[in-house]
Amino acid sequence: MAEVGLKKWMITITVILCSMLELVDISIVNVAITDMMGNLGATINDVSWVIAAYAIANVIIIPMAGFLSERFGRRNYFITSVVVFTIASVCCGLSTSIWELVAFRFVQGMAGGALLTTSQTILVETFPEEELGLANGLFGMGIIVGPTIGPTLGGVIVDNLSWHWIFFINLPIGIIATILAFSFIKSQAGYNPKAVKAKIDWLGIFLLIIGIGSLQLMLEKGKEEEWFQSTFIIILTAISIFGIIAFIVRMLRHKDPLVDLKILRHRNVSIGTFMAFILGFGLFGTVFIYPIFTQQILGYTATQTGELLIPGALLGGVSMPIVGKLVQKGISPKYLIPIGFVVFATFTFLMASIITPNTDQGNFFIPLLLRGMGIGFLFLPLTILSLQGLKGRDVSQSAGLTNMMRQLGGSFGIAILATYLTNREQFNLERIGLHLNSNDPMVMQRVQNIINGFVAKGTNAFEAKQQAYRVLEGMLMKQAYLVTYIDTFIMLGVFFIACIPIVFLIKKYKVGGTEKQMPMP
């Protein structure tokens, strides 16, 4: 039943706050990796498990969240998740070994993933259908701003305090969120506590864990292990394929499935879920490659890199309620989603056009604003598309699937782009090297000028020549890197433009009573 007055807005504040807790912690750890290595005596491979554990736990629990909230009551499950997340955060900060930290990050990820999906379901049940556009727009602000401010906030905390405080900061926020949840969140209509005693599909849970968990671990560790040259990755792939196929078969045959895949018979739900994967690919993929470019090629600090993302994130957040109003007035996602794809593709093409060895911070302003706006025009319409016309437990089931696909899209995006960058850098380096002739008078003159510079500083002729060739090699590598990032952004732009035709498959649906809901095929 929809809430009225102040209460529904307090519920909105509560779920946005809890969702941001989860999303900030996805990215806040990235800037503290070096400090963790030194403080805990860990290797870069060890510390990577701090990030991987959280992501794996997230992607496992998200599709289960709907089932668990139905079993134990949405209010009970939500409050428990907030409390567990907060306690796990404190335990992360108090960890004295890397594997202790990894274990608590896994617990934190299990609770955090539940917060995201349950928050969205609570929001849908709180507002009447005609106000869902605006409500989801406000919720989307947290979805965009959370991952963006994570690195900046983390950089400020690590620079001024220590890595422990990126976890301790969750304590006061978690306490406030818990108080708000106790005060305003209530269980779903028709909830029966006796349902807790109902049989839980443990086999389904096991298949979900090994299927999705192995897939996420494969994506996290693939590049590090050189993909299918590694027996470990091959085994993970085989387990993932078996687990996912067995899980799908189990869910379709079970009378009380952990994840009700039959909701995908709704064409719009299927399209929205698939496009959530694409959105995750672009959202997390670009957040992955942009900092690498600015920090490794341009020499920016983590804080500078994060600060450049903030205006775009804020614009994306501001655009959410505006898009929500447009949806409320009857404008179909079928028309808003292509705008989002075009704007996002424009961002990638502009990024490709500004990349030079001397790119200034100001050059990033307009492209990153467009990125935020593009995500704003994609997130909300896709959310509405995935949930429109669903009632009761179907809402939480669809929200879980959509959020899982967005997370997996992000993991695929990071894995694919990381591998593409590595391979493309090598390709461009070889291609540029083929066009470089050491006997070319211009090349010889450039080398001689560098040699003269070293000699003028007192270096002997032999050493000056060696250093000159090292400088030239560095210049070639930097040029190869620049061309690689240009290629990558262009590829992303083409990919997003190519996704636009999918929207023509969307069926008409009801928004504010203006269009008729199409029946399930």
Secondary structure, DSSP 8 states (H G I E B T S, - for coil): ----HHHHHHHHHHHHHHHHHHHHHHHGGGGGHHHHHHHHT--HHHHHHHHHHHHHHHHHHGGGHHHHHHHH-HHHHHHHHHHHHHHHHHHHHH--SHHHHHHHHHHHHHHHHHHHHHHHHHHHHHS-GGGHHHHHHHHHHHHHHHHHHHHHHHHHHHHHS-TTHHHHTHHHHHHHHHHHHHHH----TT--GGGGGS---HHHHHHHHHHHHHHHHHHHHTTTTTGGGSHHHHHHHHHHHHHHHHHHHHHHH-SS-SS-GGGGGSHHHHHHHHHHHHHHHHHHHHHHHHHHIIIIIS---HHHHHHHHHHHHHHHHHHHHHHHHHHHTT--HHHHHHHHHHHHHHHHHHHHHH-STT--GGGGHHHHHHHHHHHHHHHHHHHHHHHTT--THHHHHHHHHHHHHHHHHHHHHHHHHHHHHHHHHHHHHHHHHHT--TT-HHHHHHHHHHHHHHHHTT--HHHHHHHHHHHHHHHHHHHHHHHHHHHHHHHHHHHHHHTGGGGGG-----STTSS------
